[in-house]
Amino acid sequence: MNVEARGYESRLRRALLLFIAGFLAFLALMAWAEQAGLSRAWIGPIFLFATVMLYAMIGIWGRTTDPDEFYVAGRRIPPMFNGMATAADWMSAASFISLSGALYLQGFAGTATQPGGLAYVLGWTGGFCLVALLIAPRLRTMRLYTVPDFFAVRFGGYWPRLLAAAGAVGCSFMYVVAQIYGIGLIASRLTGVQFEIGILLGLGGVLLCSFLGGMRAITWTQVSQYVVLLLAFMIPVSWLAYKQLGTPLAPVAYGAQLPKIERLEKALIESPAEQAVSAIYQERAQEYAARLRDPAAALASDRAQLEERIRMLKAQGVDFSLIMQARRELAALPRNAADAVERWTRAMNEANERAKPLGGLPRHGQAFAGDPDGSPAEQQEFKASRLNFMALMFCLMVGTASLPHLLTRFYTTQGVAETRSSVAWSLGFISLLYLATPALAVLVKYEIMQGLVGSSFDALPNWIAQWGRVDPSLVSVADVNGDRILQFGEIRLGADMIMLATPELGGLPYVVSGLVAAGGLAAALSTADGLLLTISNALVHDTAPTGPDGMVRTSENHVILSKFALLATAMLAAFVAVLKPAEIISLVTASFSLAASTFFPGLVMGIFWRGTTRRGVVAGMLAGAGLTVAYMLLASPALRAWWGAAPGGLWAGVLPMSAGVFGVPAGFAVIALVSLGERVWPVLRMRRQKMPLPAPASDGSLPGDALSVPDPHRKG
């Protein structure tokens, strides 16, 4: 490292220390203001406004129209800072908001239909090892701007770049919808506005961070966002650990709570009150099953009963609110028999699930669902649980090594050695949070089982009603057995609110709740920035005319077009997020499967096998992505219900979100077969026609091979 580079990094370190000190001072000021009587109605908006304006100021400061700065931040980001930016880019809403919720709901290993949260931790962390060993350093040698650039330079022609750009748009758009959904969730909780307005508020922050400065502005906003989300995650988990265990070192000490949770789970399973709740849910499931035998008649009967009830209420002259309630129930009935079948089937399945012990949740510390030595049904459940755990972990690991917005971050370093160091820094910064995530899930579950269950419905904490107003699917509490005492089976928590509600659950000052929400907002904003930039680059830079070497001749016009494409993509993603298509973690998992099957076979074979051809990689990308998308659609329970198809359609019991387990091998196989066929077929034809065989070139290639483009193994 030369003197100028050392001085630049030294200035950056001083600026980072000043930022950390300033943010801690802001937290201390907010804590003092709360103690002095500042209303909660002001604390949330202040956190939202202050942090978004901070990111916006950095985004405005980093504005640029220079292509090198806009696309790759001038290729001069030091490894530690690039590691922080990558960690923030990586710690998306799924990691910050939903991962601890997945561990809470599904335990470590999960069930046959819901793989455990540990698969996410292992898969995402292991993926960075693949990035460091296989992909990032070799891509950095080629001095590219985007991942589709690799396919254009390595294979030449129009189709490899176009398919790579389409794949980047597909998987990144699915991912960014999840981030914007998380932004709306947090912004609405902080400010009290409607979910849709919260999305627009957060979207303004995303655009201010990324619209003006591209990768240059995004990098420095992500560094600041990592500091915010790290403090926001570690403070509440350390507080809970100190409250329960007497030490703030949650990742080291949380194992002491696992035996206690196991004893509490056993007591809840044997509790007569919990068994009564399970029996009521079982009766509800049977009622829905009876309705589904003749849905048209059941729907007509329900409608007739409600209409008769409204007539009776009118005749009795009761309060108008009772009549309006009955009318709302009538309006809420399914529109037709098909709608009734879809709705009642979903309700029956949910009731059957909640009729199981612990409200349908698996035991937290179990290895896998089922029993390898039990009945045939238990053995089958064990095999399915283990298979889906491994399939999900594979898709997340390979998808991590294939995500375009993540790989682009490693184009911003000064050289190959700095890229390797940057990956190591990234893994270290990510591990700080991933080691604490399982601890948070365990501590929250113990807090709910020990402190919340058994409370009177008249004395439930305020956060339950507040989160229920944001979105009823996040918190559902109902006195099912009518004893006015909360049972574990009567409370249903969504994965997306476990982390956000932790401060209130643990009795922390409300300023910590504001900090956690700001951390979740930072996680969602940082990832959304990188994803939107990737999509806009794919729509503009990666579809532009190329030169003879396969590279796009970038200009200021390309940068301006990329900015407007970014704006249009953000608005479209916000519209889709308003529809709430699925939980955050489900959307993110599906995007990983799509990225893995689209990019990983072509990247690996293009880097390590010189015989990979243009037709081979095009066929492999089409086969891998096509098979993955087709399986997701054909095996999706919601789509099968919409089509009127019977539940099921799984291949070997693999869940749709892990469809990449089929797409990735298919991509490798098709690339290998087509590439070998292209090399072998001309030789066989010449031999059949008794023509002299051409002499191989010095690199071993034959005439017609797609190897006239720059070699990715070459330095420079």
N, C-alpha and C positions, 0 to 999 in steps of 0.2 A: 504494500500500500504506500503510495507516494505521500509527500508532505501535504499537498493540497487536499487529498482525500481524507487524511487523518484530521486535518483542521475542520473539514466539513462535518465529519462524524462527531467531533468534539463539540461543535456548535449545536448539533442536533441533540446530543445527550443533555447539554445544559438546558435547552428548550424543553425537553421532556421532563426533567426534574422540576423546572419552574411550573409546568402544567400540572404535574402531580401535586405539588405544594398548593397551587391555587385551587385545585378541585377539592382537596381536603379542607382548605379554609372555607370554601363554599359550603361543604357539608356541615362543618362546625357552626357556621352562621345560621344555617337552616335549622339545626338542632336547637340552637339558642332561641331562635324565633318561635319555634314550636313551644318551647318551655315558657316563653313570654306571652303565649296566648294566640299565636298566629293560627288562623282557622285551617282545618284540613282542606277546605274548599279552595284555598290558595296554594297550599304546598304542592299539590299535584301539577297544576298549571305552571307554577314557577319552574319545577324540574323539567317539564316538557319544553317550555319556552327557552330556558337557559341552555339546555343541552343542544337543542336543535339549532339555536342561533350560533352556538359555538361551532358546530359542524358547518353551518352555512358560511360563517366568516372564514373558516379554513378553506372551504370550497371556492369562495370568491377570491381569496388570496392566491389560490393555485390555478386560477383561470389561465388558459392557454389555447392557442390555435396551431402550435407547432406539432406536427404529426408524431415525432419521437416522444415528446412530452405527453401528448394526449393518449397515445396507445400504450407506451411502456415506461412512462415517467423518466425519460431520458436515460434509462439503463444505468442509474447511479445510486440506487437505494442501498444503503449498507445492510449487511445480513441481519443484524439484530432487529432493525426497524422493519425490514421486510418480513421477518418472522412474526413481529407483533401485528403487522397489517394482515398477514396471511391468517394468523390465529383469529383476528376479528372477523375477517372474511369467512372463515370456517365456522366460527361459533355463531351460527345462524339462530333464527327463532326456534328452530327444531332443537338445537343443542341446548340453548339457554333456557327456553320456556318449556319444551315438551319432553326432553330426555329424562329429567328427574320424574316427570309425570308418568312416563312409560315404565320406569322402574318401579314406581309406586303401584301402578295398576297391574302390571304383569309380572312383577318380581324379577329375579335374575334370569330365569330360563323361560318363563312364560308358559303358554299352552299350545295346543295343536293349531289353534286359529289366531293366536296373538303371540308371536315370538317375544321372548323376554328382553328387557332393556339392556342387559349385558351384551347382547349381540351388537347393539349400536355402538357401545363404547369400544368393544374389541374390533369391530369392522372399521369404524372410522379411524381409529388410531393405527391399526395395521395398514390401512391404505396409505398413510404417509411414508411407511417403510418402502412400499412399492414406488411411490413418487420419487423418493430419494435414490433408490437403487436402479430403477429401470427408465424413468421417463425424464424428470426435470433437467438433470445435467446435460443429457444428450440433446434435448430441445434447445437449451441455452446456447449450445455451440453454433446453432444455425442462424442466430440473430433474426428471429422472426417477430411478428406482431401478435398473431393469433394462432390458435390450434389449426383451423382450416388452412393457414399458410403452410403448415408442415405437409399436409396432404397434397397441396398444389406443387410445392417444391420437390417433394420426394417422388411423386408419381406423375406429375405433369398432367396436362389436359384440364378440361372444364368440369367433368363430373365429380372427381374426388373432392375438389374444393366445394362444389355446390352441395353435395351430400353432407359434407362435414359442417358446412354453414347451416343447413337445415337441421341437422342433429343438435348443433349448439343452440339454435333457437328453441327447439322442442324441449330439451331437458332443462334449459335455463328458464324458459317461461313457466314451466310447471313449478320450478323451484322458487321463482320470484313471486308467484301468486301466494305461496305459503308465507313468504316474508311480509308481504303487504297485508295479508290477513292478520299476522301477528302485530304489525304496526297499528292496525285499526283497533285490535283488542286492547293494546296497552294505552293508546291515546285516549280511547273512550273511558278506560278505567281511571286515567290520570285527571281528565278534565270533566268527566260526567256527561259528555256529549254523546249523541247516538253513535253506534258503531260505524255507520257510513261516513259521518262527518269526521270521526277519528281517522279513518283511512285517508281522507283528503288532507287532514292536518299533517299526518306523517309523510304523505307523499310529497308535500312541499319540501320537507327536510331532505328526502331522497334526491329530488331534482336539484336542490341548491348544492348538494355535496358533489354530484356527478356531472351535471349538465355543462358547467362552465369549464372545468379543468380536466375531465377524463381521469386517466390513471394517476396523473400527478396529484390532483386534488383528492382523489379517493384514497390514495396511499396515506396521506397525512391525516385525513379524517379517521381512517381506520386505526391508525396508531392511537389517537386520542380515544376512540371508541373502545379499544381494548382495555385501556386503563379504567374506563367507566364500568364496563361489564365485569371486569375482574373484581373490582371493589364491591360491585352490586351483588355478585355471587358469593364471595367469600365472607362478607360481614354477616349476613343472616345465618349461613350454615355454621359459622364459628360461634355465633351467639347461641344457636340451638344446642350445639355440642357442649358449650359451657353450662347451659341451663340443665341439661340432662346428665352430663358426665363429668362436669367440673373441669373440663379442659377445652380450649378452643381448637385443638388439633383434630378436627372432625375426621379426615381421612385415616388417621392413625387409630382413633378410639371408637369409631362407630360400631365396630364388630361386637362390642359389649352389649349392644342393644338387640342383636339378632336372636340370642336365646330368649330374651324377654318377649320379643315379638312372637316367637314360636309358641311360648306358653300362652300369650294372649290369644293367638289364633285358635289354639286348642280349646281354651275356655269359651270363646265365642261360638265355636262349632257345637259345643255341648250345651250352650245356653238355651233354655226353653223359650225365652223371648225371641231369640234369633231364629229358632226353629219355627216358631209361629209365623214370623215374617216370611220365611221361605215357603211355608205351606200356603200362605195367601197368594204369593206370586205364582205358585204352582196351579192354584185354582184359576187365576186369571189366564194363565197359558191354556188351560183346558177350555175356558170359555171362548177364547179366540179360536181355538181349534174347532170348536163346535160351530162357530159362525162361518168358518172357512169351508165347511161342508156344503153350505148353500149360501154364498155371500149375497146374492141378489135378494133372496127372501129376508135374510138377517138385516140387510141395509134398509129394506122397505119397512120392516118391523120397527127398527130404531127411529126412522123418520116419522112413522105414524104415532109412536109413543110420545115423541117430543112435540109434535103438532097438537096432540090431544092435551098434553100437559100445559102448553101455552094457552089453549082455549080455556082450560080449567082455571088457570091463574087469572086470566082476564075476567072470567065470570065471578071469581071470588073477590076481585078488587084489591088484590095484594099490592105491595109496594112495586113501583115500576122497575126498580133495579132487578128484582127477581125475574120479571118477565124478560128483561134484556139479557140476563144471564142465560135463560132457557133459549132465547133466540140465537145467542152466540154458540151454544152447544149445537143447535140445529144447523147453523152455517158451517160449523167445523166438521160435520159429517163428510165422509167420502163422497165425491161427486157422482161416481158410478161404481159398478161392481168391480171393474178392473182396478180402480183406485183403492177400493176397499180391500181387495186381495193383497195389494202391495203394502198398504198401511197395516192391516191386521197381521200379516205374516211377519212384518218387522216387529210389531208389538208382541206377538207370541214368542218370537225368538228371544227378545229382550227379557220377557217374563220368565222363560225357561232358564235363561242364563242367571238371572237374579234369584231364582229359586234354589240355586246351588249354595253350598256352604260359603260363608264369607262374602255373600252377595255376588258370587260368580268370580271373585278374584282368586288367583292361584296363591298357594302358600309362598311367602316371600323368598324363603331360602331353599326351596326344593330344587333338585337338579333339573328334572324335566317333569312334565305332566305325565300322569299314568304310572304304571308299574311294570318294569320288564319281566317280573316274575308273577304277575297277577293274572287276571282273567284275560281271554283273547281281546276283549274290548280295551282293557287297560294297557295291554301290550301294544295294541295298534295306536292308542293315544300317545304312548311313550315314543314310538317310532316316528309318528307324525310331528310331535313336539321337537324332537331332536333334529329331524330333517329340516324343518323350517327354520330352526335356530341357525343351523350351519348354512342353509341357503341364503338367509338374510345377511349373515356375516360376510359371505362370499361376495354378494352383490354390493354391499356397502364398501368393502375393501377395494374391489376392482373399480367401482364407480368413483371412489375418491381419486384414484390414479387416472381418471378419464375426464373429470369435470373441466370444461374449457375455462371457466372463470378462475378456477384454482391454478391450473397450469400456467395461465397467462401471468400470474403474479411472479413466477420465477423467470420471466423475461426481463424483469426490471432491475436485476442485480448487475454488478459490474463485470462478472465473468463466471466461468464454470465453478471454480473453487468457492466463490461467494454464494453460488446457488446451492451447493451442497451444505455449506454452513447455514444458509437461510432455512433450509428444510429442517435441520437439527434445531435451530432456534424455534421454528414454528411448532415442532413436536413438543418441545419443552414448555412453551407458553400454553399450548392446548392441554397438556397433561395437568397443569395446575388446576384447571376446572374439571377435567374428566375424572380425576382422582376424587374430587369432592362431590361429584354428582351422585354416585351410589350412596354416599354418606347422607346426603340431603334426603333422598327417598326414604331411607331407613328411619332417620330422625323424625321426619314428618309423619310416617306411618305410626310410629310409636306415640307421637303426640296426639294423633287422632284416636287411636285405640285406647290410650290410657286417659286422656284428658277430655276428649269430646264425646265419645260414646258413653252413654249412661246419663248425659245431661238432659234436663227438662227442656221440652220444646219452647217453653216460655222464657228460657234463659240462654238461648242459643246466641253466639257472638254475632255482631253486626255484619262481619265480612261475608257471612253466608247469604244474607239478603242482598248485600251490595253487589256481589258477583253474580247472583241470580238475575239481577236487573240488567247487567251488561249482556249476558247471554244465558238463558235457562239451561242450555246443554252443558255449561261449565259446572254448575252446582244444582243438584236435585235432592231435595229433602222432603219426605212425606211420612206422616205418622200412619204407617200401613196397618199396624195392629191396634191402634187406638189407645195405647197406654200413656201417651204424652211423654214418653221417654225415648230418646234417640237410640236406635239400635244401629249396629254397623251395616246391616243389610238395608237400612232405610236412607242412607246417604250415598249419593253417587257423585263423584268428583271427576271432572274432565281432566285429561292429561295436560291441557294447555293452561291450567290455572294453579297447579301445585306449587310451582316455583314463585309465581306472582303473589300468592296468598300466604307464603311462608312467614313473612314478618308479622302479619296480623295473627296468624296461628300461634306464633311463638310469643306474642305479647310485646313485640318491639315497638319503639316509638314510630309514629306514622312517617317521619322523615325517612326511615329505612325502607318503608313501602314505596315512597317516592323514588328512592335510589334504585330499588330493585326494578321498578317499572322503567326507569331511565336506562338501566342496564339492558333490559330486554329490548327496549327501543333501539339502543346502540347496536345490539346484536343483529336485529332485523334490518336496520338501516345499512350497516356495513356490508352485509351480504347482498342486499338488494342493489346497492351501488355497483358492486362488481358484476352482478348478473345482468343488470340493465346495460352496462357498458359492453358486455360480451354479446348481448342480443343486437344492440345497435351496430357493433362492429361487423357481426355476421351479416346483417341486412345491407350494409353499405360497403365496408372495406372488403369483405370476403366475396362479394358478388361483382366487384368492379373488374374491368379488363386488366389482364396481367401482361407482363413483359415476357420475353423469350425464356427467362429463367424461372417463370412461374410466380414471381413476386408482383404485388400490386404497387404501382407508382403512386404513393400517397401524396396528397396535397392539402392545402387549407380548405379547399372545397369539400374534400372527403370528410374532414373533421367537422365542418358545419353540418353536412348531411347526417353524420353520425349523431350529432346533438339532437337534431329534430327527430331522427328515428328513435332515439332514447326517450324523448318526450312522448311520442305516440305509443311506444311500448308500455311505458309507465301507466298511461291512462287506460289502456286496454287491460293490463294486469289488475288495476284497481277495480275495474268493472267486474272482472271474473271473481276477485276476492270478495266483493260484496255478496255474491251468491253463496258463499261459504261451502265450496264443493266438498271439502273433507277436512279432517284434522290436519294440523300442520305437519306432523311427523309422517302421516300417510302420504301426503303429496311429495314430501322430500324424498322418502324412500323410493317411490315410483320414479322420480327423476334420476336417482342413482342407477336403477336398473337400466333405464333408457340410455344414460350416458355410457355405462359399462358396455352394453351390447353394440352401441354405435361406434365408439372410439377405441376401446382397449385393444381388440384384435388387430386393427389396422395400425395403431401406434406401435405396438410391440413388434409385430412382424415387419413393419416398415423400417424400424430401427435395427433389428437384429438379424433379419434375413434378407440378403441382397437379391434373392430370387423373387421377392414379392412384386407382382405386376399391377399395372393400373386397372385392368379388367378384374383381377383378383380382389383388390381392395374394394372396388365399387360393388362387386357381387357380395362380398363379405359384409359390408356395411348395410346393404339392402336386406340381406338375409337375417343378420343379427337384430337390427332394429325392427324389421317387419315381424319377425317371430315374437319378439318381446311385446310389441304393441298389440299384436293379435291375441296373445295369451292374456294380457291384462284385460282386454275387452271381453273376450269369450268367458273368462273365469270370474269376472267382476260380479259379486252378488247383486249389486244395485242394477246393473245393466241386464243381467239375466232375469231379474224380476220385472224390469220394464218390458223386455221382449216376451215375457210370459213363459220363459224356459224354467225348467226345474232347477233347484239349487245344485251346485256341484260344478262339474266341468274341469276339475283340477287334474293335472298330470302328476301322478305319483304323490298327490297330496300337497304339492307346493303351492303356496299362496300367491295371488296375482302380483303383489308388490315385489316378490322375489323372482319375477319373470326373467331377469337377466341371467339366471342360472341356466336357462335354455339358450338365450340369445348369444351369450359370449362363446360357448363351445361351437355353436353353429357358425358364428362369424369366423372363428379360427379355421374350422374345417373347410368352409367354402373358399376362403382366401387361399389356403394351401392347395386345394384340389384344382381351382381355376388357374392359379399361378403355375403349378406343375404341368397342368394340361397345356398351357400356352408354350411352355418350354419343350415339352416332350413331343407334342403333335407335329411341329415343323420337322423335327428330326425323323419321326416315323414316316412322314410323307416323303421326305427326300430319299430315305432308304427304300421305300416302296417304288419310287420312280428311278432308283439307282443313280441319284445325283450326288456329287461330292459334298460332304458336310462342310459347313463354314468353320474356320478356325476361331476358337474363343478369343476374346480380347484379354488384355492383361489383368482385368479385374474378374475374369471368369464368366463374363456375360456373353451372350450370343446376339447377333444382329436382330433387331426388333424388340429386345428387352427394354423396359421402361427404366433404364438406369443412366440415361444421358443427363439427368438432372443432378444438382449438387448432392454429394454423398453426405448423409447425416453423421457419419463417423468422422468426417474431416473437421479439423479444428478451424476456428475462425468465425 
